[in-house]
Amino acid sequence: MSGLFNTILQIGGAVGVAVFGTVYLDLAPTSGAAAVSAFSTITFALAAVALAAAECTQLAISSARTPVPSGS
């Protein structure tokens, strides 16, 4: 299980870099003002993904702590 977890983290990181890097290079084919705008766009997209991941984590933690009623 440990190996699977680490593998998924590595694959997710590589895919994330590839996707966000591709989008950045698509938005900023040249340097200058386009690159600054593209960097801002990618930064906000990364922030949105981080917030969504934090929310998913919070939901997973809160659902795991929900007590199960006993049969007595």
N, CA, C and O atoms as a Tripos MOL2 file, in Angstrom:
@<TRIPOS>MOLECULE
protein
  288   287    72     0     0
PROTEIN
NO_CHARGES

@<TRIPOS>ATOM
      1 N           0.8180   -1.1730    0.0000 N.3       1 MET1
      2 CA          0.0000    0.0000    0.0000 C.3       1 MET1
      3 C           0.8700    1.2480    0.0000 C.2       1 MET1
      4 O           0.5380    2.2450   -0.6420 O.2       1 MET1
      5 N           1.9760    1.1900    0.7160 N.am      2 SER2
      6 CA          2.8790    2.3340    0.7620 C.3       2 SER2
      7 C           3.4460    2.6430   -0.6170 C.2       2 SER2
      8 O           3.5410    3.8060   -1.0070 O.2       2 SER2
      9 N           3.8160    1.6210   -1.3390 N.am      3 GLY3
     10 CA          4.3450    1.8120   -2.6850 C.3       3 GLY3
     11 C           3.3100    2.3830   -3.6250 C.2       3 GLY3
     12 O           3.6240    3.2420   -4.4490 O.2       3 GLY3
     13 N           2.0750    1.9170   -3.5120 N.am      4 LEU4
     14 CA          1.0000    2.4370   -4.3470 C.3       4 LEU4
     15 C           0.7400    3.9040   -4.0440 C.2       4 LEU4
     16 O           0.5540    4.7060   -4.9590 O.2       4 LEU4
     17 N           0.7280    4.2570   -2.7720 N.am      5 PHE5
     18 CA          0.5080    5.6420   -2.3680 C.3       5 PHE5
     19 C           1.5930    6.5530   -2.9420 C.2       5 PHE5
     20 O           1.2930    7.6050   -3.5070 O.2       5 PHE5
     21 N           2.8360    6.1490   -2.7980 N.am      6 ASN6
     22 CA          3.9410    6.9560   -3.3220 C.3       6 ASN6
     23 C           3.9090    7.0530   -4.8410 C.2       6 ASN6
     24 O           4.2210    8.1030   -5.4040 O.2       6 ASN6
     25 N           3.5370    5.9690   -5.5010 N.am      7 THR7
     26 CA          3.4420    5.9850   -6.9560 C.3       7 THR7
     27 C           2.3660    6.9520   -7.4130 C.2       7 THR7
     28 O           2.5820    7.7170   -8.3540 O.2       7 THR7
     29 N           1.2110    6.9310   -6.7620 N.am      8 ILE8
     30 CA          0.1180    7.8390   -7.1280 C.3       8 ILE8
     31 C           0.5310    9.2870   -6.9090 C.2       8 ILE8
     32 O           0.2000   10.1480   -7.7240 O.2       8 ILE8
     33 N           1.2470    9.5710   -5.8260 N.am      9 LEU9
     34 CA          1.7300   10.9310   -5.5930 C.3       9 LEU9
     35 C           2.6830   11.3780   -6.6950 C.2       9 LEU9
     36 O           2.5930   12.5100   -7.1680 O.2       9 LEU9
     37 N           3.5820   10.5130   -7.1020 N.am     10 GLN10
     38 CA          4.5390   10.8510   -8.1460 C.3      10 GLN10
     39 C           3.8470   11.0720   -9.4870 C.2      10 GLN10
     40 O           4.1700   12.0170  -10.2080 O.2      10 GLN10
     41 N           2.9020   10.2070   -9.8180 N.am     11 ILE11
     42 CA          2.1670   10.3530  -11.0760 C.3      11 ILE11
     43 C           1.3370   11.6410  -11.0530 C.2      11 ILE11
     44 O           1.3060   12.3810  -12.0360 O.2      11 ILE11
     45 N           0.6750   11.9020   -9.9450 N.am     12 GLY12
     46 CA         -0.1190   13.1240   -9.8360 C.3      12 GLY12
     47 C           0.7270   14.3750   -9.9710 C.2      12 GLY12
     48 O           0.3200   15.3350  -10.6260 O.2      12 GLY12
     49 N           1.9030   14.3710   -9.3560 N.am     13 GLY13
     50 CA          2.7920   15.5170   -9.4720 C.3      13 GLY13
     51 C           3.2760   15.7240  -10.8930 C.2      13 GLY13
     52 O           3.3130   16.8540  -11.3820 O.2      13 GLY13
     53 N           3.6450   14.6480  -11.5550 N.am     14 ALA14
     54 CA          4.1320   14.7540  -12.9330 C.3      14 ALA14
     55 C           3.0300   15.2160  -13.8810 C.2      14 ALA14
     56 O           3.2670   16.0540  -14.7510 O.2      14 ALA14
     57 N           1.8390   14.6770  -13.7170 N.am     15 VAL15
     58 CA          0.7170   15.0830  -14.5700 C.3      15 VAL15
     59 C           0.3440   16.5390  -14.2940 C.2      15 VAL15
     60 O           0.0400   17.2860  -15.2250 O.2      15 VAL15
     61 N           0.3650   16.9450  -13.0360 N.am     16 GLY16
     62 CA          0.0470   18.3310  -12.6970 C.3      16 GLY16
     63 C           1.0220   19.3130  -13.3120 C.2      16 GLY16
     64 O           0.6140   20.3350  -13.8640 O.2      16 GLY16
     65 N           2.3110   19.0100  -13.2210 N.am     17 VAL17
     66 CA          3.3220   19.8830  -13.8310 C.3      17 VAL17
     67 C           3.1260   19.9270  -15.3380 C.2      17 VAL17
     68 O           3.2100   20.9950  -15.9430 O.2      17 VAL17
     69 N           2.8680   18.7860  -15.9450 N.am     18 ALA18
     70 CA          2.6790   18.7430  -17.3930 C.3      18 ALA18
     71 C           1.4600   19.5510  -17.8320 C.2      18 ALA18
     72 O           1.5260   20.3000  -18.8070 O.2      18 ALA18
     73 N           0.3520   19.3970  -17.1140 N.am     19 VAL19
     74 CA         -0.8780   20.0950  -17.5000 C.3      19 VAL19
     75 C          -0.7380   21.6030  -17.3090 C.2      19 VAL19
     76 O          -1.0190   22.3760  -18.2240 O.2      19 VAL19
     77 N          -0.3040   22.0200  -16.1190 N.am     20 PHE20
     78 CA         -0.2010   23.4510  -15.8680 C.3      20 PHE20
     79 C           0.9110   24.0850  -16.7080 C.2      20 PHE20
     80 O           0.7820   25.2340  -17.1290 O.2      20 PHE20
     81 N           1.9880   23.3600  -16.9540 N.am     21 GLY21
     82 CA          3.0440   23.8750  -17.8180 C.3      21 GLY21
     83 C           2.5800   24.0360  -19.2530 C.2      21 GLY21
     84 O           2.9210   25.0180  -19.9130 O.2      21 GLY21
     85 N           1.8050   23.0810  -19.7380 N.am     22 THR22
     86 CA          1.2750   23.1640  -21.0890 C.3      22 THR22
     87 C           0.3210   24.3380  -21.2360 C.2      22 THR22
     88 O           0.3770   25.0720  -22.2230 O.2      22 THR22
     89 N          -0.5500   24.5120  -20.2560 N.am     23 VAL23
     90 CA         -1.4900   25.6390  -20.3040 C.3      23 VAL23
     91 C          -0.7310   26.9620  -20.2530 C.2      23 VAL23
     92 O          -1.0590   27.8930  -20.9880 O.2      23 VAL23
     93 N           0.2780   27.0490  -19.3930 N.am     24 TYR24
     94 CA          1.0640   28.2790  -19.3070 C.3      24 TYR24
     95 C           1.7320   28.5880  -20.6460 C.2      24 TYR24
     96 O           1.6560   29.7160  -21.1320 O.2      24 TYR24
     97 N           2.3810   27.5970  -21.2380 N.am     25 LEU25
     98 CA          3.0590   27.8360  -22.5080 C.3      25 LEU25
     99 C           2.0860   28.1380  -23.6310 C.2      25 LEU25
    100 O           2.4380   28.8420  -24.5770 O.2      25 LEU25
    101 N           0.8710   27.6220  -23.5460 N.am     26 ASP26
    102 CA         -0.1470   27.9370  -24.5370 C.3      26 ASP26
    103 C          -0.6210   29.3850  -24.3770 C.2      26 ASP26
    104 O          -0.8840   30.0670  -25.3670 O.2      26 ASP26
    105 N          -0.7290   29.8510  -23.1270 N.am     27 LEU27
    106 CA         -1.1830   31.2190  -22.8820 C.3      27 LEU27
    107 C          -0.0980   32.2500  -23.1590 C.2      27 LEU27
    108 O          -0.4130   33.3920  -23.4950 O.2      27 LEU27
    109 N           1.1620   31.8810  -23.0270 N.am     28 ALA28
    110 CA          2.2700   32.8170  -23.1950 C.3      28 ALA28
    111 C           3.2690   32.2960  -24.2210 C.2      28 ALA28
    112 O           4.3480   31.8390  -23.8450 O.2      28 ALA28
    113 N           2.9360   32.3540  -25.4950 N.am     29 PRO29
    114 CA          3.8800   31.8460  -26.4970 C.3      29 PRO29
    115 C           5.1370   32.7040  -26.6300 C.2      29 PRO29
    116 O           6.1630   32.2330  -27.1210 O.2      29 PRO29
    117 N           5.0570   33.9700  -26.1910 N.am     30 THR30
    118 CA          6.2150   34.8580  -26.2250 C.3      30 THR30
    119 C           6.4020   35.4830  -24.8540 C.2      30 THR30
    120 O           5.5240   35.3810  -23.9970 O.2      30 THR30
    121 N           7.5350   36.1250  -24.6450 N.am     31 SER31
    122 CA          7.7700   36.7970  -23.3640 C.3      31 SER31
    123 C           7.1060   38.1690  -23.3690 C.2      31 SER31
    124 O           6.6040   38.6250  -24.3970 O.2      31 SER31
    125 N           7.1110   38.8120  -22.2210 N.am     32 GLY32
    126 CA          6.5290   40.1440  -22.1190 C.3      32 GLY32
    127 C           5.2450   40.1350  -21.3210 C.2      32 GLY32
    128 O           5.0910   39.3630  -20.3750 O.2      32 GLY32
    129 N           4.3290   40.9950  -21.7070 N.am     33 ALA33
    130 CA          3.0730   41.1500  -20.9760 C.3      33 ALA33
    131 C           2.2320   39.8790  -21.0180 C.2      33 ALA33
    132 O           1.5210   39.5760  -20.0590 O.2      33 ALA33
    133 N           2.3030   39.1370  -22.1100 N.am     34 ALA34
    134 CA          1.5350   37.8920  -22.2120 C.3      34 ALA34
    135 C           2.0180   36.8770  -21.1780 C.2      34 ALA34
    136 O           1.2190   36.1270  -20.6180 O.2      34 ALA34
    137 N           3.3190   36.8560  -20.9290 N.am     35 ALA35
    138 CA          3.8680   35.9170  -19.9530 C.3      35 ALA35
    139 C           3.4110   36.2670  -18.5410 C.2      35 ALA35
    140 O           3.1200   35.3760  -17.7430 O.2      35 ALA35
    141 N           3.3470   37.5630  -18.2300 N.am     36 VAL36
    142 CA          2.8840   37.9910  -16.9040 C.3      36 VAL36
    143 C           1.4140   37.6230  -16.7140 C.2      36 VAL36
    144 O           1.0260   37.1310  -15.6550 O.2      36 VAL36
    145 N           0.6150   37.8560  -17.7220 N.am     37 SER37
    146 CA         -0.8090   37.5170  -17.6540 C.3      37 SER37
    147 C          -0.9970   36.0040  -17.5220 C.2      37 SER37
    148 O          -1.8320   35.5470  -16.7410 O.2      37 SER37
    149 N          -0.2290   35.2350  -18.2780 N.am     38 ALA38
    150 CA         -0.3220   33.7780  -18.2040 C.3      38 ALA38
    151 C           0.1030   33.2740  -16.8350 C.2      38 ALA38
    152 O          -0.5200   32.3670  -16.2830 O.2      38 ALA38
    153 N           1.1700   33.8620  -16.2830 N.am     39 PHE39
    154 CA          1.6340   33.4570  -14.9620 C.3      39 PHE39
    155 C           0.5640   33.7320  -13.9080 C.2      39 PHE39
    156 O           0.3400   32.9080  -13.0220 O.2      39 PHE39
    157 N          -0.0930   34.8790  -14.0010 N.am     40 SER40
    158 CA         -1.1680   35.2120  -13.0560 C.3      40 SER40
    159 C          -2.3190   34.2130  -13.1810 C.2      40 SER40
    160 O          -2.8630   33.7490  -12.1790 O.2      40 SER40
    161 N          -2.6720   33.8990  -14.3970 N.am     41 THR41
    162 CA         -3.7710   32.9490  -14.6280 C.3      41 THR41
    163 C          -3.4370   31.5790  -14.0420 C.2      41 THR41
    164 O          -4.2710   30.9710  -13.3720 O.2      41 THR41
    165 N          -2.2360   31.0990  -14.2900 N.am     42 ILE42
    166 CA         -1.8270   29.7840  -13.7820 C.3      42 ILE42
    167 C          -1.7340   29.8060  -12.2630 C.2      42 ILE42
    168 O          -2.0880   28.8260  -11.6080 O.2      42 ILE42
    169 N          -1.2620   30.9150  -11.6960 N.am     43 THR43
    170 CA         -1.1710   31.0240  -10.2380 C.3      43 THR43
    171 C          -2.5500   30.9370   -9.6030 C.2      43 THR43
    172 O          -2.7330   30.2410   -8.6040 O.2      43 THR43
    173 N          -3.5190   31.6400  -10.1750 N.am     44 PHE44
    174 CA         -4.8810   31.5680   -9.6460 C.3      44 PHE44
    175 C          -5.4800   30.1760   -9.8400 C.2      44 PHE44
    176 O          -6.2270   29.7040   -8.9830 O.2      44 PHE44
    177 N          -5.1660   29.5210  -10.9420 N.am     45 ALA45
    178 CA         -5.6650   28.1620  -11.1640 C.3      45 ALA45
    179 C          -5.0640   27.1930  -10.1430 C.2      45 ALA45
    180 O          -5.7670   26.3320   -9.6140 O.2      45 ALA45
    181 N          -3.7720   27.3320   -9.8670 N.am     46 LEU46
    182 CA         -3.1380   26.4820   -8.8590 C.3      46 LEU46
    183 C          -3.7270   26.7330   -7.4710 C.2      46 LEU46
    184 O          -3.9080   25.7960   -6.6930 O.2      46 LEU46
    185 N          -4.0260   27.9990   -7.1630 N.am     47 ALA47
    186 CA         -4.6510   28.3170   -5.8760 C.3      47 ALA47
    187 C          -6.0350   27.6860   -5.7760 C.2      47 ALA47
    188 O          -6.4110   27.1710   -4.7230 O.2      47 ALA47
    189 N          -6.7930   27.7250   -6.8700 N.am     48 ALA48
    190 CA         -8.1280   27.1170   -6.8710 C.3      48 ALA48
    191 C          -8.0490   25.6060   -6.6740 C.2      48 ALA48
    192 O          -8.8570   25.0280   -5.9470 O.2      48 ALA48
    193 N          -7.0840   24.9720   -7.3170 N.am     49 VAL49
    194 CA         -6.9070   23.5270   -7.1530 C.3      49 VAL49
    195 C          -6.4990   23.1960   -5.7160 C.2      49 VAL49
    196 O          -6.9660   22.2090   -5.1470 O.2      49 VAL49
    197 N          -5.6320   24.0190   -5.1330 N.am     50 ALA50
    198 CA         -5.2120   23.7910   -3.7430 C.3      50 ALA50
    199 C          -6.3870   23.9490   -2.7870 C.2      50 ALA50
    200 O          -6.5270   23.1640   -1.8490 O.2      50 ALA50
    201 N          -7.2300   24.9460   -3.0080 N.am     51 LEU51
    202 CA         -8.4110   25.1300   -2.1550 C.3      51 LEU51
    203 C          -9.3940   23.9740   -2.3110 C.2      51 LEU51
    204 O          -9.9760   23.5120   -1.3290 O.2      51 LEU51
    205 N          -9.5760   23.5110   -3.5330 N.am     52 ALA52
    206 CA        -10.4690   22.3660   -3.7560 C.3      52 ALA52
    207 C          -9.9260   21.1100   -3.0660 C.2      52 ALA52
    208 O         -10.6940   20.3430   -2.4860 O.2      52 ALA52
    209 N          -8.6140   20.8990   -3.1250 N.am     53 ALA53
    210 CA         -8.0090   19.7540   -2.4500 C.3      53 ALA53
    211 C          -8.1600   19.8660   -0.9400 C.2      53 ALA53
    212 O          -8.4190   18.8700   -0.2640 O.2      53 ALA53
    213 N          -7.9970   21.0800   -0.4050 N.am     54 ALA54
    214 CA         -8.1650   21.2800    1.0350 C.3      54 ALA54
    215 C          -9.6100   21.0060    1.4530 C.2      54 ALA54
    216 O          -9.8500   20.4210    2.5090 O.2      54 ALA54
    217 N         -10.5540   21.4180    0.6430 N.am     55 GLU55
    218 CA        -11.9640   21.1690    0.9540 C.3      55 GLU55
    219 C         -12.2800   19.6720    0.9000 C.2      55 GLU55
    220 O         -12.9980   19.1590    1.7580 O.2      55 GLU55
    221 N         -11.7550   18.9800   -0.0940 N.am     56 CYS56
    222 CA        -11.9520   17.5280   -0.1760 C.3      56 CYS56
    223 C         -11.3370   16.8200    1.0290 C.2      56 CYS56
    224 O         -11.9150   15.8740    1.5650 O.2      56 CYS56
    225 N         -10.1720   17.2830    1.4450 N.am     57 THR57
    226 CA         -9.5310   16.7040    2.6200 C.3      57 THR57
    227 C         -10.3620   16.9350    3.8690 C.2      57 THR57
    228 O         -10.5270   16.0300    4.6870 O.2      57 THR57
    229 N         -10.8820   18.1370    4.0150 N.am     58 GLN58
    230 CA        -11.7210   18.4550    5.1750 C.3      58 GLN58
    231 C         -12.9830   17.5960    5.1930 C.2      58 GLN58
    232 O         -13.3940   17.1090    6.2460 O.2      58 GLN58
    233 N         -13.5910   17.4150    4.0340 N.am     59 LEU59
    234 CA        -14.7830   16.5610    3.9600 C.3      59 LEU59
    235 C         -14.4490   15.1110    4.3000 C.2      59 LEU59
    236 O         -15.2260   14.4390    4.9780 O.2      59 LEU59
    237 N         -13.2980   14.6250    3.8330 N.am     60 ALA60
    238 CA        -12.9030   13.2440    4.1290 C.3      60 ALA60
    239 C         -12.6330   13.0600    5.6120 C.2      60 ALA60
    240 O         -12.9950   12.0340    6.1880 O.2      60 ALA60
    241 N         -12.0010   14.0450    6.2330 N.am     61 ILE61
    242 CA        -11.6950   13.9400    7.6630 C.3      61 ILE61
    243 C         -12.9740   14.0040    8.4870 C.2      61 ILE61
    244 O         -13.1450   13.2340    9.4320 O.2      61 ILE61
    245 N         -13.8700   14.9150    8.1360 N.am     62 SER62
    246 CA        -15.0980   15.0470    8.9240 C.3      62 SER62
    247 C         -16.0040   13.8380    8.7730 C.2      62 SER62
    248 O         -16.6830   13.4630    9.7280 O.2      62 SER62
    249 N         -16.0350   13.2150    7.5930 N.am     63 SER63
    250 CA        -16.8740   12.0200    7.4110 C.3      63 SER63
    251 C         -16.2540   10.8190    8.1120 C.2      63 SER63
    252 O         -16.9730    9.9150    8.5370 O.2      63 SER63
    253 N         -14.9390   10.7970    8.2380 N.am     64 ALA64
    254 CA        -14.2770    9.6870    8.9340 C.3      64 ALA64
    255 C         -14.5050    9.7600   10.4320 C.2      64 ALA64
    256 O         -14.4560    8.7310   11.1070 O.2      64 ALA64
    257 N         -14.7500   10.9330   10.9670 N.am     65 ARG65
    258 CA        -14.9420   11.1030   12.4080 C.3      65 ARG65
    259 C         -16.4040   10.9610   12.8350 C.2      65 ARG65
    260 O         -16.7040   11.0170   14.0270 O.2      65 ARG65
    261 N         -17.3020   10.7810   11.8910 N.am     66 THR66
    262 CA        -18.7050   10.6450   12.2380 C.3      66 THR66
    263 C         -18.9050    9.3420   13.0130 C.2      66 THR66
    264 O         -18.5810    8.2660   12.5110 O.2      66 THR66
    265 N         -19.4380    9.4360   14.2350 N.am     67 PRO67
    266 CA        -19.6090    8.2230   15.0320 C.3      67 PRO67
    267 C         -20.6830    7.3240   14.4390 C.2      67 PRO67
    268 O         -21.7010    7.7910   13.9280 O.2      67 PRO67
    269 N         -20.4340    6.0390   14.5200 N.am     68 VAL68
    270 CA        -21.3910    5.0490   14.0450 C.3      68 VAL68
    271 C         -22.2100    4.6100   15.2560 C.2      68 VAL68
    272 O         -21.6490    4.2100   16.2760 O.2      68 VAL68
    273 N         -23.5560    4.6860   15.1420 N.am     69 PRO69
    274 CA        -24.3890    4.2770   16.2880 C.3      69 PRO69
    275 C         -24.2160    2.7890   16.5930 C.2      69 PRO69
    276 O         -24.1460    1.9570   15.6880 O.2      69 PRO69
    277 N         -24.1510    2.4800   17.8660 N.am     70 SER70
    278 CA        -23.9940    1.0810   18.2690 C.3      70 SER70
    279 C         -25.3470    0.3940   18.2420 C.2      70 SER70
    280 O         -26.3900    1.0480   18.2480 O.2      70 SER70
    281 N         -25.3190   -0.9150   18.2140 N.am     71 GLY71
    282 CA        -26.5410   -1.7040   18.1350 C.3      71 GLY71
    283 C         -27.1980   -1.9450   19.4720 C.2      71 GLY71
    284 O         -28.1610   -2.7090   19.5390 O.2      71 GLY71
    285 N         -26.7180   -1.3200   20.5590 N.am     72 SER72
    286 CA        -27.3020   -1.6160   21.8690 C.3      72 SER72
    287 C         -28.4690   -0.7650   22.2130 C.2      72 SER72
    288 O         -29.0480   -0.9160   23.2890 O.2      72 SER72
@<TRIPOS>BOND
     1     1     2 1
     2     2     3 1
     3     3     4 2
     4     3     5 am
     5     5     6 1
     6     6     7 1
     7     7     8 2
     8     7     9 am
     9     9    10 1
    10    10    11 1
    11    11    12 2
    12    11    13 am
    13    13    14 1
    14    14    15 1
    15    15    16 2
    16    15    17 am
    17    17    18 1
    18    18    19 1
    19    19    20 2
    20    19    21 am
    21    21    22 1
    22    22    23 1
    23    23    24 2
    24    23    25 am
    25    25    26 1
    26    26    27 1
    27    27    28 2
    28    27    29 am
    29    29    30 1
    30    30    31 1
    31    31    32 2
    32    31    33 am
    33    33    34 1
    34    34    35 1
    35    35    36 2
    36    35    37 am
    37    37    38 1
    38    38    39 1
    39    39    40 2
    40    39    41 am
    41    41    42 1
    42    42    43 1
    43    43    44 2
    44    43    45 am
    45    45    46 1
    46    46    47 1
    47    47    48 2
    48    47    49 am
    49    49    50 1
    50    50    51 1
    51    51    52 2
    52    51    53 am
    53    53    54 1
    54    54    55 1
    55    55    56 2
    56    55    57 am
    57    57    58 1
    58    58    59 1
    59    59    60 2
    60    59    61 am
    61    61    62 1
    62    62    63 1
    63    63    64 2
    64    63    65 am
    65    65    66 1
    66    66    67 1
    67    67    68 2
    68    67    69 am
    69    69    70 1
    70    70    71 1
    71    71    72 2
    72    71    73 am
    73    73    74 1
    74    74    75 1
    75    75    76 2
    76    75    77 am
    77    77    78 1
    78    78    79 1
    79    79    80 2
    80    79    81 am
    81    81    82 1
    82    82    83 1
    83    83    84 2
    84    83    85 am
    85    85    86 1
    86    86    87 1
    87    87    88 2
    88    87    89 am
    89    89    90 1
    90    90    91 1
    91    91    92 2
    92    91    93 am
    93    93    94 1
    94    94    95 1
    95    95    96 2
    96    95    97 am
    97    97    98 1
    98    98    99 1
    99    99   100 2
   100    99   101 am
   101   101   102 1
   102   102   103 1
   103   103   104 2
   104   103   105 am
   105   105   106 1
   106   106   107 1
   107   107   108 2
   108   107   109 am
   109   109   110 1
   110   110   111 1
   111   111   112 2
   112   111   113 am
   113   113   114 1
   114   114   115 1
   115   115   116 2
   116   115   117 am
   117   117   118 1
   118   118   119 1
   119   119   120 2
   120   119   121 am
   121   121   122 1
   122   122   123 1
   123   123   124 2
   124   123   125 am
   125   125   126 1
   126   126   127 1
   127   127   128 2
   128   127   129 am
   129   129   130 1
   130   130   131 1
   131   131   132 2
   132   131   133 am
   133   133   134 1
   134   134   135 1
   135   135   136 2
   136   135   137 am
   137   137   138 1
   138   138   139 1
   139   139   140 2
   140   139   141 am
   141   141   142 1
   142   142   143 1
   143   143   144 2
   144   143   145 am
   145   145   146 1
   146   146   147 1
   147   147   148 2
   148   147   149 am
   149   149   150 1
   150   150   151 1
   151   151   152 2
   152   151   153 am
   153   153   154 1
   154   154   155 1
   155   155   156 2
   156   155   157 am
   157   157   158 1
   158   158   159 1
   159   159   160 2
   160   159   161 am
   161   161   162 1
   162   162   163 1
   163   163   164 2
   164   163   165 am
   165   165   166 1
   166   166   167 1
   167   167   168 2
   168   167   169 am
   169   169   170 1
   170   170   171 1
   171   171   172 2
   172   171   173 am
   173   173   174 1
   174   174   175 1
   175   175   176 2
   176   175   177 am
   177   177   178 1
   178   178   179 1
   179   179   180 2
   180   179   181 am
   181   181   182 1
   182   182   183 1
   183   183   184 2
   184   183   185 am
   185   185   186 1
   186   186   187 1
   187   187   188 2
   188   187   189 am
   189   189   190 1
   190   190   191 1
   191   191   192 2
   192   191   193 am
   193   193   194 1
   194   194   195 1
   195   195   196 2
   196   195   197 am
   197   197   198 1
   198   198   199 1
   199   199   200 2
   200   199   201 am
   201   201   202 1
   202   202   203 1
   203   203   204 2
   204   203   205 am
   205   205   206 1
   206   206   207 1
   207   207   208 2
   208   207   209 am
   209   209   210 1
   210   210   211 1
   211   211   212 2
   212   211   213 am
   213   213   214 1
   214   214   215 1
   215   215   216 2
   216   215   217 am
   217   217   218 1
   218   218   219 1
   219   219   220 2
   220   219   221 am
   221   221   222 1
   222   222   223 1
   223   223   224 2
   224   223   225 am
   225   225   226 1
   226   226   227 1
   227   227   228 2
   228   227   229 am
   229   229   230 1
   230   230   231 1
   231   231   232 2
   232   231   233 am
   233   233   234 1
   234   234   235 1
   235   235   236 2
   236   235   237 am
   237   237   238 1
   238   238   239 1
   239   239   240 2
   240   239   241 am
   241   241   242 1
   242   242   243 1
   243   243   244 2
   244   243   245 am
   245   245   246 1
   246   246   247 1
   247   247   248 2
   248   247   249 am
   249   249   250 1
   250   250   251 1
   251   251   252 2
   252   251   253 am
   253   253   254 1
   254   254   255 1
   255   255   256 2
   256   255   257 am
   257   257   258 1
   258   258   259 1
   259   259   260 2
   260   259   261 am
   261   261   262 1
   262   262   263 1
   263   263   264 2
   264   263   265 am
   265   265   266 1
   266   266   267 1
   267   267   268 2
   268   267   269 am
   269   269   270 1
   270   270   271 1
   271   271   272 2
   272   271   273 am
   273   273   274 1
   274   274   275 1
   275   275   276 2
   276   275   277 am
   277   277   278 1
   278   278   279 1
   279   279   280 2
   280   279   281 am
   281   281   282 1
   282   282   283 1
   283   283   284 2
   284   283   285 am
   285   285   286 1
   286   286   287 1
   287   287   288 2
@<TRIPOS>SUBSTRUCTURE
     1 MET1         2 RESIDUE 1 A MET
     2 SER2         6 RESIDUE 1 A SER
     3 GLY3        10 RESIDUE 1 A GLY
     4 LEU4        14 RESIDUE 1 A LEU
     5 PHE5        18 RESIDUE 1 A PHE
     6 ASN6        22 RESIDUE 1 A ASN
     7 THR7        26 RESIDUE 1 A THR
     8 ILE8        30 RESIDUE 1 A ILE
     9 LEU9        34 RESIDUE 1 A LEU
    10 GLN10       38 RESIDUE 1 A GLN
    11 ILE11       42 RESIDUE 1 A ILE
    12 GLY12       46 RESIDUE 1 A GLY
    13 GLY13       50 RESIDUE 1 A GLY
    14 ALA14       54 RESIDUE 1 A ALA
    15 VAL15       58 RESIDUE 1 A VAL
    16 GLY16       62 RESIDUE 1 A GLY
    17 VAL17       66 RESIDUE 1 A VAL
    18 ALA18       70 RESIDUE 1 A ALA
    19 VAL19       74 RESIDUE 1 A VAL
    20 PHE20       78 RESIDUE 1 A PHE
    21 GLY21       82 RESIDUE 1 A GLY
    22 THR22       86 RESIDUE 1 A THR
    23 VAL23       90 RESIDUE 1 A VAL
    24 TYR24       94 RESIDUE 1 A TYR
    25 LEU25       98 RESIDUE 1 A LEU
    26 ASP26      102 RESIDUE 1 A ASP
    27 LEU27      106 RESIDUE 1 A LEU
    28 ALA28      110 RESIDUE 1 A ALA
    29 PRO29      114 RESIDUE 1 A PRO
    30 THR30      118 RESIDUE 1 A THR
    31 SER31      122 RESIDUE 1 A SER
    32 GLY32      126 RESIDUE 1 A GLY
    33 ALA33      130 RESIDUE 1 A ALA
    34 ALA34      134 RESIDUE 1 A ALA
    35 ALA35      138 RESIDUE 1 A ALA
    36 VAL36      142 RESIDUE 1 A VAL
    37 SER37      146 RESIDUE 1 A SER
    38 ALA38      150 RESIDUE 1 A ALA
    39 PHE39      154 RESIDUE 1 A PHE
    40 SER40      158 RESIDUE 1 A SER
    41 THR41      162 RESIDUE 1 A THR
    42 ILE42      166 RESIDUE 1 A ILE
    43 THR43      170 RESIDUE 1 A THR
    44 PHE44      174 RESIDUE 1 A PHE
    45 ALA45      178 RESIDUE 1 A ALA
    46 LEU46      182 RESIDUE 1 A LEU
    47 ALA47      186 RESIDUE 1 A ALA
    48 ALA48      190 RESIDUE 1 A ALA
    49 VAL49      194 RESIDUE 1 A VAL
    50 ALA50      198 RESIDUE 1 A ALA
    51 LEU51      202 RESIDUE 1 A LEU
    52 ALA52      206 RESIDUE 1 A ALA
    53 ALA53      210 RESIDUE 1 A ALA
    54 ALA54      214 RESIDUE 1 A ALA
    55 GLU55      218 RESIDUE 1 A GLU
    56 CYS56      222 RESIDUE 1 A CYS
    57 THR57      226 RESIDUE 1 A THR
    58 GLN58      230 RESIDUE 1 A GLN
    59 LEU59      234 RESIDUE 1 A LEU
    60 ALA60      238 RESIDUE 1 A ALA
    61 ILE61      242 RESIDUE 1 A ILE
    62 SER62      246 RESIDUE 1 A SER
    63 SER63      250 RESIDUE 1 A SER
    64 ALA64      254 RESIDUE 1 A ALA
    65 ARG65      258 RESIDUE 1 A ARG
    66 THR66      262 RESIDUE 1 A THR
    67 PRO67      266 RESIDUE 1 A PRO
    68 VAL68      270 RESIDUE 1 A VAL
    69 PRO69      274 RESIDUE 1 A PRO
    70 SER70      278 RESIDUE 1 A SER
    71 GLY71      282 RESIDUE 1 A GLY
    72 SER72      286 RESIDUE 1 A SER
